Amino acid sequence: MSDVAAIKNLVEKHAALKKEIAKIIVGQEKVIDQILLSIYTGGHSLLIGVPGLAKTLMVNTIAQALGLDFKRIQFTPDLMPSDILGSEVLDQNRNFKFIKGPIFSNIVLADEINRTPPKTQAALLEAMQERAVTIAGHQHKLELPYFVLATQNPIEQEGTYPLPEAQLDRFMFAIELKYPSIAEEIQVVKNTTSISNVTVNPQFSAKEILEVQDLIRRIPVADNVVEYAVKLVNSTRPNLDSASDFVKQYLDWGAGPRASQNLILGAKANAAINGKYSPDIEDVHVVVKGILKHRIIKNYKAEAEGISEEDIITKLL
């Protein structure tokens, strides 16, 4: 299949996939789009929202509609790295046998990731970056495609361990879930308080998702779009001589090169699902907030004046 035909096919399959997800999930279109863009590019996503916004249900439904294995890990303060990676045990013949942990799945939902200590959070790092885990000196490859979709509750800070910047940077998107509108909430209540036997039909296979990831990487990008994305990320760095007074005034730290890479990958995927054969600056704008928001660090002045990361990105655009 040519790349042109493959993009047309992706547009159709993406629309069918969204229909399947909509059988269970009401609204939240932008959130679902960002999760799917990260999956089409092989990235991970962090979902930030208060309890009860169907974060877990959303990830479960997306996994079903993609035809992928799905495992949920509930992160707690006493969770150990071996609880998620697996461990070696002695079998009947006194040989060590590796028992796989829940991280060995296509989609891993790391529920309330900021509830677990840094040691266990770090166990996810290698898996997210290398698509492999090392146990007792042996490296075990994870089955592809592999995605970590983590959730975080922004309200309760007591007894939590904020994610270090290095780990936040591993997430392609930080996606904020907002409350549904009244019409959407009415629909949710109707759907969840009656008997409904809705089945979600898989629209992809693991092999097809890997093919989509290859297709996205093959999409050409004009030099001016790459330059725009890199300059945009560059403009968030307050320690550079070229930084604007606004950035120096409100930011302590800017985004690194991984943000530039993700902007281009996200723009390519956004162009593809809209039937375009090459991304433009508009496609960069669609993905920029979700990609930059968790990579820029505000200072106390921004906090005191109530200036959010989104305000800063809007100003930079």
C-alpha positions as CSV (number, residue, x, y, z in Angstrom):
1,M,0.0,0.0,0.0
2,S,1.3,3.4,-0.9
3,D,1.7,6.1,1.8
4,V,-1.1,8.1,0.2
5,A,-3.5,5.1,0.4
6,A,-2.2,4.3,3.9
7,I,-3.1,7.9,5.1
8,K,-6.6,7.6,3.5
9,N,-7.0,4.2,5.3
10,L,-5.9,5.8,8.6
11,V,-8.5,8.6,8.3
12,E,-11.3,6.0,7.9
13,K,-10.0,3.7,10.7
14,H,-9.5,6.7,13.1
15,A,-13.1,7.8,12.5
16,A,-14.4,4.2,13.1
17,L,-12.2,4.0,16.3
18,K,-13.7,7.3,17.6
19,K,-17.2,5.9,17.0
20,E,-16.4,2.8,19.0
21,I,-15.0,4.8,21.9
22,A,-18.0,7.1,21.9
23,K,-20.2,4.1,22.6
24,I,-18.9,4.2,26.2
25,I,-17.2,7.6,26.7
26,V,-19.4,10.7,26.4
27,G,-17.7,13.9,25.2
28,Q,-13.9,14.4,26.1
29,E,-13.1,14.5,22.3
30,K,-9.9,16.6,22.7
31,V,-8.7,14.3,25.4
32,I,-9.3,11.1,23.3
33,D,-7.6,12.8,20.3
34,Q,-4.5,13.5,22.3
35,I,-4.3,10.0,23.7
36,L,-4.7,8.5,20.2
37,L,-2.1,10.9,18.7
38,S,0.4,9.7,21.4
39,I,-0.5,6.1,20.5
40,Y,-0.1,6.7,16.7
41,T,3.4,8.1,17.4
42,G,4.5,5.6,20.1
43,G,4.4,8.2,22.9
44,H,3.0,8.0,26.5
45,S,0.4,10.2,28.1
46,L,-0.3,11.6,31.6
47,L,-4.0,12.2,32.4
48,I,-4.5,14.8,35.1
49,G,-8.0,15.2,36.5
50,V,-10.1,14.9,39.7
51,P,-11.6,11.5,40.7
52,G,-14.7,10.3,38.9
53,L,-14.0,11.7,35.4
54,A,-13.8,8.2,33.9
55,K,-10.0,8.3,33.3
56,T,-9.7,4.5,34.0
57,L,-12.8,3.7,31.9
58,M,-11.5,5.8,29.1
59,V,-8.1,4.0,28.9
60,N,-9.8,0.6,29.2
61,T,-12.2,1.5,26.3
62,I,-9.4,2.8,24.1
63,A,-7.4,-0.4,24.7
64,Q,-10.4,-2.5,23.7
65,A,-11.1,-0.4,20.6
66,L,-7.4,-0.8,19.6
67,G,-7.5,-4.5,20.2
68,L,-4.6,-4.4,22.6
69,D,-3.8,-6.1,25.9
70,F,-4.5,-3.8,28.9
71,K,-3.4,-3.9,32.5
72,R,-4.1,-1.5,35.4
73,I,-1.6,-0.9,38.2
74,Q,-3.0,1.0,41.2
75,F,0.0,2.9,42.6
76,T,0.1,3.1,46.4
77,P,2.8,4.2,48.9
78,D,3.8,0.6,49.7
79,L,4.1,-0.5,46.0
80,M,7.5,-2.0,45.3
81,P,9.3,-2.1,41.9
82,S,9.0,-5.9,41.8
83,D,5.2,-5.5,42.1
84,I,5.1,-3.9,38.7
85,L,8.1,-5.4,36.9
86,G,7.9,-9.0,38.1
87,S,10.4,-11.1,40.0
88,E,12.5,-14.3,39.8
89,V,11.3,-17.2,41.9
90,L,12.6,-20.7,42.5
91,D,10.7,-23.4,40.7
92,Q,10.3,-27.1,41.7
93,N,13.7,-27.9,40.0
94,R,15.4,-25.2,42.1
95,N,15.9,-23.1,39.0
96,F,15.1,-19.4,38.9
97,K,12.1,-18.6,36.8
98,F,11.0,-15.1,35.9
99,I,7.3,-14.3,36.7
100,K,6.2,-11.3,34.6
101,G,4.6,-8.3,36.3
102,P,1.7,-6.2,35.1
103,I,4.1,-3.9,33.1
104,F,4.2,-6.7,30.5
105,S,1.2,-5.5,28.5
106,N,0.5,-3.3,25.4
107,I,-1.2,-0.6,27.4
108,V,-0.4,-0.1,31.0
109,L,-2.6,2.2,33.1
110,A,-0.5,3.6,35.9
111,D,-3.3,4.8,38.2
112,E,-2.4,7.7,40.5
113,I,1.3,7.5,39.6
114,N,2.2,10.3,42.1
115,R,1.0,8.1,45.1
116,T,4.0,5.8,44.9
117,P,7.6,6.6,46.1
118,P,10.4,7.6,43.6
119,K,12.0,4.1,43.6
120,T,8.8,2.6,42.1
121,Q,8.2,5.6,39.8
122,A,11.8,5.1,38.5
123,A,11.0,1.4,37.7
124,L,8.7,2.7,35.0
125,L,11.3,5.0,33.5
126,E,13.4,2.2,31.8
127,A,10.2,0.6,30.5
128,M,8.9,3.9,29.1
129,Q,12.1,4.8,27.4
130,E,13.8,1.6,26.4
131,R,10.7,-0.6,26.0
132,A,12.5,-3.2,28.2
133,V,13.0,-3.9,31.9
134,T,16.2,-5.2,33.7
135,I,15.7,-7.7,36.5
136,A,18.5,-9.6,38.3
137,G,20.9,-8.4,35.5
138,H,18.8,-9.8,32.7
139,Q,17.0,-7.5,30.2
140,H,13.5,-8.5,29.2
141,K,12.0,-6.9,26.1
142,L,8.5,-5.6,26.3
143,E,6.0,-6.6,23.5
144,L,5.3,-3.8,21.0
145,P,3.3,-1.6,20.7
146,Y,3.8,-0.4,24.3
147,F,2.2,2.6,26.0
148,V,2.1,3.9,29.5
149,L,-1.0,6.0,30.2
150,A,-0.7,7.4,33.7
151,T,-3.3,9.3,35.8
152,Q,-2.7,11.9,38.5
153,N,-5.1,13.6,40.9
154,P,-4.3,17.3,41.1
155,I,-6.2,18.0,44.3
156,E,-4.7,15.8,47.0
157,Q,-1.0,16.6,47.6
158,E,-0.8,15.0,51.0
159,G,1.1,11.7,51.0
160,T,2.0,12.1,47.3
161,Y,5.4,12.1,45.5
162,P,5.4,14.7,42.7
163,L,6.9,13.2,39.5
164,P,10.4,14.4,38.9
165,E,11.0,16.5,35.8
166,A,13.0,13.7,34.1
167,Q,10.0,11.4,34.3
168,L,7.5,14.1,33.3
169,D,9.6,14.7,30.2
170,R,9.1,11.0,29.2
171,F,5.3,11.7,28.7
172,M,4.5,13.1,25.3
173,F,1.3,14.7,26.4
174,A,0.0,16.0,29.8
175,I,-3.7,16.0,29.3
176,E,-6.1,17.8,31.6
177,L,-9.5,16.4,32.0
178,K,-12.2,18.9,32.8
179,Y,-15.8,18.3,34.2
180,P,-18.3,17.4,31.5
181,S,-21.0,19.9,30.4
182,I,-24.5,19.5,31.8
183,A,-25.8,17.8,28.6
184,E,-22.8,15.4,28.7
185,E,-23.3,14.6,32.4
186,I,-27.0,13.9,31.8
187,Q,-26.0,11.4,29.1
188,V,-23.4,9.8,31.4
189,V,-26.0,9.4,34.2
190,K,-28.5,7.9,31.7
191,N,-25.9,5.4,30.3
192,T,-24.6,4.3,33.7
193,T,-27.8,3.9,35.7
194,S,-29.6,1.6,33.3
195,I,-28.9,-1.8,31.9
196,S,-26.7,-1.5,28.8
197,N,-24.8,-4.2,27.1
198,V,-22.5,-2.2,24.8
199,T,-19.7,-4.1,23.2
200,V,-16.6,-2.3,21.9
201,N,-15.3,-3.8,18.7
202,P,-11.5,-3.7,18.0
203,Q,-10.7,-1.5,15.0
204,F,-6.9,-2.2,14.9
205,S,-4.5,-5.0,15.6
206,A,-1.1,-4.6,17.3
207,K,0.6,-5.1,13.9
208,E,-1.6,-2.3,12.3
209,I,-0.7,0.1,15.1
210,L,3.0,-0.5,14.5
211,E,2.4,0.1,10.8
212,V,0.7,3.4,11.6
213,Q,3.7,4.4,13.8
214,D,6.0,3.7,10.8
215,L,3.7,5.6,8.5
216,I,3.8,8.7,10.8
217,R,7.6,8.7,10.8
218,R,7.7,8.5,7.0
219,I,5.5,11.6,6.5
220,P,7.7,14.5,5.1
221,V,7.8,17.8,7.0
222,A,8.8,21.2,5.4
223,D,11.9,22.8,6.8
224,N,10.0,25.9,7.9
225,V,7.6,23.8,10.1
226,V,10.6,22.1,11.8
227,E,12.2,25.5,12.3
228,Y,9.0,26.9,13.7
229,A,8.7,24.1,16.2
230,V,12.3,24.3,17.3
231,K,12.2,28.1,17.7
232,L,9.0,27.8,19.7
233,V,10.6,25.4,22.2
234,N,13.7,27.5,22.2
235,S,11.7,30.6,23.2
236,T,10.6,28.8,26.5
237,R,14.2,28.8,27.8
238,P,14.8,31.8,30.2
239,N,18.5,31.3,30.5
240,L,19.2,32.1,26.8
241,D,20.2,35.6,25.7
242,S,17.5,35.5,23.1
243,A,14.7,34.8,25.6
244,S,12.0,37.4,25.9
245,D,11.5,39.6,29.0
246,F,8.2,37.8,29.6
247,V,9.8,34.4,29.7
248,K,12.7,35.6,31.9
249,Q,10.1,37.2,34.2
250,Y,7.8,34.1,34.6
251,L,9.8,30.9,33.9
252,D,12.5,29.2,35.9
253,W,13.1,26.5,33.3
254,G,12.2,25.8,29.6
255,A,11.5,22.7,27.6
256,G,14.2,20.4,26.3
257,P,14.9,18.9,22.8
258,R,12.4,16.1,23.4
259,A,9.6,18.7,23.2
260,S,10.7,19.7,19.7
261,Q,10.8,16.0,18.6
262,N,7.3,15.5,20.1
263,L,5.9,18.6,18.5
264,I,6.9,17.4,15.0
265,L,5.7,13.8,15.6
266,G,2.4,15.1,17.1
267,A,2.0,17.5,14.1
268,K,2.6,14.7,11.7
269,A,0.0,12.4,13.4
270,N,-2.5,15.3,13.5
271,A,-2.0,16.0,9.8
272,A,-2.4,12.3,9.0
273,I,-5.7,11.8,10.8
274,N,-7.0,14.8,9.0
275,G,-6.0,13.4,5.6
276,K,-3.1,15.8,5.0
277,Y,0.2,14.4,3.5
278,S,2.4,16.9,5.3
279,P,2.0,18.9,8.5
280,D,1.9,22.7,8.6
281,I,2.2,25.2,11.5
282,E,-1.5,24.8,12.3
283,D,-0.9,21.2,13.2
284,V,1.9,22.3,15.5
285,H,-0.6,24.6,17.2
286,V,-3.1,21.8,17.8
287,V,-0.6,19.8,19.8
288,V,1.6,22.5,21.4
289,K,-0.2,23.0,24.8
290,G,-0.4,19.3,25.7
291,I,3.3,18.8,24.8
292,L,4.8,21.9,26.4
293,K,2.6,22.4,29.5
294,H,4.4,19.9,31.7
295,R,7.8,20.8,30.4
296,I,8.0,24.4,31.4
297,I,8.5,25.3,35.0
298,K,7.0,28.5,36.4
299,N,8.6,30.7,39.0
300,Y,7.1,32.1,42.2
301,K,6.2,35.4,40.4
302,A,4.0,33.5,37.9
303,E,2.4,31.5,40.8
304,A,1.7,34.7,42.8
305,E,0.2,36.5,39.8
306,G,-2.0,33.5,38.9
307,I,-0.4,33.0,35.5
308,S,-0.8,29.4,34.2
309,E,1.4,27.4,31.9
310,E,-1.3,27.7,29.2
311,D,-1.2,31.5,29.5
312,I,2.5,31.4,29.0
313,I,2.3,29.1,25.9
314,T,-0.6,31.3,24.5
315,K,1.6,34.4,24.9
316,L,4.6,32.6,23.1
317,L,2.3,31.6,20.2
